Amino acid sequence: MDIRTKRIKLLLILFITWLILIFIIQYSHPYKSSNKSKLQKYIGIIIPDRGKIIDKNGKILSSYTKYYNLYIKNKINSNKLIYIRNKLQKILYNTEFTKTLNNSYILVKNNITQNEIFNISNLLKEYQYLEIKTVFKQNNFSSSQLKKYIGSAKFANNKWIGISGLEKKYNSLLSGRNGIYTVMISPKGQWLKTTWELKTKPVSGENLYLKNSKKDLLK
């Protein structure tokens, strides 16, 4: 066997060895080589119910109702709006499609349920014009004279904030503690409903019981 033949055989052996190493690196660790197909974990919060303000006779003077609204941003062109509306109407019932007061959003549906949110999760990911907002409505059972004394609160930056009156003074008592949940998201950004898991239960705020009755406070 001449020197040239030996060199060719040596190069061939090295080439085959290199191919084998590449094969081993690529296929012996499938989880590492398929990062794009991995699911991602999303961590979200569950907003706790705010405590009520109650007089000494058990009459509720203030409470909050939480619900979710589905909106479309009003910067969308008419053709795309019609297209998205038709898709939503096939999934959701009792849709409205009415403009909000400032005309920046179009209200699609009030009080959308968690199941409905899961059902439209693909559309929420696909169309940036769709947005779900958490809405809190204060049920103020006080007279106009007491409204300033009772005050108000809002939920912002993932926490309850007392704005005025008793709602501000006793905010830490009324606020409660957020819950935490996780859900797996596909590479396409879709929520996998069966992977939803509650990690920490939300703790409702405590009620504030006043020493005076509503009638006494009006004196």
N, C-alpha and C positions, 0 to 999 in steps of 0.2 A: 504494500500500500504506500503510495507516494505521499509526500508532505502536503500537496494540494488537496488530495482526497481526505486526509486526516483533518485538515482545517475546515473543509466543508462539512464533515460529519460533526465536528466540534461545534460549529456555528448552528447546525441543525438541532443538536442536543440542547444548546443554550436557548434557542428560539422556542422549542417545545417546553422547556422548563419554565420560561417566562410566561407562556400561555397558560400553563397549569397554575402558576402562582396567581395570575390575574383571575382565573376562574374561581380559585379558593377564596380570594379576597372578596369577590363580588357575591358569591352564593353561599358561603359558609356562615354569613351574618345577615340573614334576610331582613331582620328588624331594622338594622342600621342602614341598609340599602334602600329601604322603602319609607323614608321619612315623609315623603310627600303624601303617602296614603295614610299616615297616622291620624288618629282623631285628636282633637284638642279639647282640653277641659276649660269650660267657662265657669267662673265663680261670680254669682250674683247675690243681691241682697233682697230680703223680703221685708217690706216696710211694716213696722208694728202698728197696731191700732193705738190711737192716742186716748189717754184717759179722759173721762167725762168730768165736768164740773157739776156738782149736785148740791142742792140746798139741804137744810137739816130735815126737811119733810120728805126727802127722796125725789124731789122734782129735778129733772135734768135741765140745767141752764145752758149747757154747751156740750156739743159732741161733734165728731167728724166722721164723714162717710168717705171711704176710699173706693175708687173705681178707675177703670182704664178706658181711654178713648183712642180710637184709631183715626189718624189724620193723613191727608196728602198735602205736601207743600204746594202752595199755589203758584210755583214758578214753572210748572209743567205745561207743555204745549197741549192743545185741545185734542189732537189725535192720540197722543200717548195717554192722556187722561181717560179717554173713552176706552182704550185698550185695557188699561189697568182696572177701570171700573167694571168692565165686563168680566174680567177674571175674578174680582172680589165678589161680585154678585152671584157667582156660581158656588162660592164657598160659604159666604155669610148671608144671614137673613136680616131683614129690617135695616138695610143700609140707608143713609140719608143723603150724603154728598151736598151739604150746604156750607156756604162760606162762613168763616168766623167773622167776628166784628171788625178785626183789623185787616181782613182779607188776605192774610199771609198764609192761612191754612184752609183746607176744605175738610170739614168734619165728615168722616165716612160712617162711623158708628160709635154711639155712646155705650159705655159699660160693656166692653168686649170681654169675654170670658177667657180663662187660661187655655181651655181647649181650643177656642177659636184662634188664639195667638199661635198655638202650635200648628194649627191647620194652615195658617198663612205664613209660616216661618220662611218658606222658600221665596215667597214674594217679597217679604221684608228684606231678605238678603239681596235679592235681584234688583229691586227698585229702591234707590236711595230717597225717593220722594215720599215713601211711606214712613210714618213715624207713630209710635205708641207713646202716649203721655199718661203718667199717673196723675189723677186729679183728686183733690180733696175738697169736699164741700163742708163748710161749717154749718151745723144745725144749731143755730142760735135761738133758743126758746125764750130768751130774755126780752124784756120790753126795750124800747129804744133808750130808756133811761139807764138800763143796766149794761147795754152793749159795750160801752166804753169801759165800765168797771170789769166786765168779764174779759174783754180783749179778744185777740185772735192769734193764730199761729200759722206757720207754713212749713212744708217739708222741702228742704233745699240742701244740696251738697251731702246727700245721704243721711240727713238727720233732721229731726224736728227742731224748729226754732220758734220760740215764743216772741211775738212781735209787740204785744201790748197787754196791759191789764193783768188779770190773774193768770192768763195763759203764759205770759212772760215771767211773772214772779215765781210760778211753780212749774216751770218748763221741765226741770230735771225729773220731777215726780210724774208728770203727765206723759213724758216722751216714750218711755219703754226702751227696748233694745232691739236692734235689727236682727233678723234671721239671716242665715247664709245657706245657699243651695249651690250645687254644681250640676252641670249638664255637659255631655260630650257633644262636640260640634264636628261635623264631617269636613273634609278638605274643601268642600264647596260652601261651607258656612251654614249648613243646615243643622238645626237642633234635632238631636235624636231623643224623641219623647221618652222612650223606655229607659234612658240613662239618667233621667232627672233624679236627683237625690238630695234630700234635706240633710244638711250638716248640722245646723244650729237652729233650733226653733226660735221664732221671734217672740219676744216677751212684751206683752201689751203694757201700755202705761197704766199707772195706778189712777184711780178716781180721786178727785179732790172733793172732800165733803166739807161743806161750809157749816159754820156754827149758827148761822142765821138763815131764816127762811127767805124766800123771794119777796114776800110781803114786807118783812123787816128791812130788807135791803132798799126797798123803794121809799122808805120813810125819810 
